[in-house]
Amino acid sequence: MPEDVDIWEVRLGIYATEEQAAAIKEQVTRILCPDPDHAPPCPVPWTVQLLARSALDEADSYSELVEQAELERRRRP
């Protein structure tokens, strides 16, 4: 493996229902691997997880996101 290759984590916090989050996870999966039927291995090794806030190591790691969602909810008529 080349020396400049490493593991990178990209986190995406979303304020959504479980169904909405699963749909977004599926969209991200299609971005990473647009051809799910290709022969293994995938040219770019990757993985994706869906975690609820209750499963996070730091429960308040998305406090700004929750605050933003609450403000948006109050603005709606």
VMD Tcl script that draws the C-alpha trace (Angstrom):
set ca {
  {0.00 0.00 0.00}
  {1.41 3.47 -0.86}
  {2.67 5.52 2.08}
  {0.23 8.39 1.47}
  {-2.82 6.14 1.81}
  {-4.54 6.13 5.20}
  {-7.98 5.66 6.72}
  {-10.14 8.79 6.80}
  {-13.44 9.20 8.57}
  {-16.06 11.57 7.21}
  {-18.87 12.19 9.69}
  {-22.29 13.36 8.66}
  {-24.75 14.36 11.34}
  {-28.36 14.69 10.23}
  {-31.53 15.48 12.15}
  {-33.93 12.95 10.63}
  {-36.23 10.03 11.21}
  {-34.73 6.54 11.08}
  {-36.26 6.03 7.63}
  {-34.83 9.33 6.31}
  {-31.41 8.48 7.72}
  {-31.50 5.03 6.09}
  {-32.39 6.62 2.74}
  {-29.46 9.04 3.01}
  {-27.15 6.16 3.98}
  {-28.25 4.37 0.80}
  {-27.50 7.48 -1.28}
  {-24.02 7.77 0.25}
  {-23.46 4.08 -0.43}
  {-24.30 4.64 -4.11}
  {-21.82 7.53 -4.27}
  {-19.06 5.34 -2.85}
  {-19.94 2.33 -4.98}
  {-22.25 3.15 -7.92}
  {-22.13 -0.46 -9.17}
  {-23.12 -2.72 -6.25}
  {-23.05 -5.79 -8.50}
  {-19.37 -5.51 -9.45}
  {-16.99 -8.34 -8.67}
  {-15.19 -7.90 -5.36}
  {-13.14 -6.27 -4.08}
  {-14.35 -2.70 -4.43}
  {-11.68 -0.47 -6.05}
  {-11.86 1.89 -3.05}
  {-12.30 0.03 0.26}
  {-14.99 1.70 2.37}
  {-17.63 1.14 5.00}
  {-20.66 3.07 6.18}
  {-22.61 2.94 9.46}
  {-25.86 4.36 10.72}
  {-25.75 5.28 14.41}
  {-28.45 6.88 16.54}
  {-27.39 9.68 18.88}
  {-27.87 7.29 21.82}
  {-25.13 5.05 20.38}
  {-22.52 7.81 19.97}
  {-19.50 7.95 22.26}
  {-20.12 11.63 22.90}
  {-23.86 12.17 23.30}
  {-23.60 15.94 22.78}
  {-21.26 15.78 19.78}
  {-24.01 17.22 17.57}
  {-25.40 19.81 19.98}
  {-25.17 22.55 17.32}
  {-27.18 20.40 14.91}
  {-29.92 19.82 17.50}
  {-30.04 23.54 18.27}
  {-30.29 24.35 14.55}
  {-33.11 21.82 14.09}
  {-35.02 23.25 17.05}
  {-34.70 26.80 15.66}
  {-35.93 25.66 12.24}
  {-38.87 23.82 13.82}
  {-39.94 27.00 15.68}
  {-39.80 29.07 12.45}
  {-42.28 26.85 10.65}
  {-45.88 28.03 10.74}
}
mol new
graphics top color blue
foreach p $ca { graphics top sphere $p radius 0.5 }
foreach p [lrange $ca 0 end-1] q [lrange $ca 1 end] { graphics top cylinder $p $q radius 0.2 }
display resetview
